[in-house]
Amino acid sequence: MKVRIKFDADIVLEGGNMKEIKSKWLSLPLFSNEALNHSLEFGEVILVEDGETYEDLMTAFDKA
């Protein structure tokens, strides 16, 4: 039997500016080696928002 399990999670990152935060995100090891050995693929970033005001910051994140 072979199944695909899809899930989402939230993480809060802090930094001096969006470029620094994006750099942290891109270098962050999100999954264990065991998970990576089972055909794990990252899907997409669904949401980037201010951690206090919930303002949508996806465009700023994409441009950083």
Residue pairs with C-beta under 8 A, 6 or more apart in sequence:
6 43
8 46
11 28
11 30
12 51
13 21
13 24
13 25
13 28
14 21
14 51
15 21
15 23
15 24
17 64
18 57
18 60
18 61
18 63
18 64
19 64
21 61
21 64
22 61
22 64
30 42
31 40
45 58
45 61
47 56
47 58
48 56
48 57
48 58
48 60
48 61
49 55
49 56
49 57
49 58
50 57
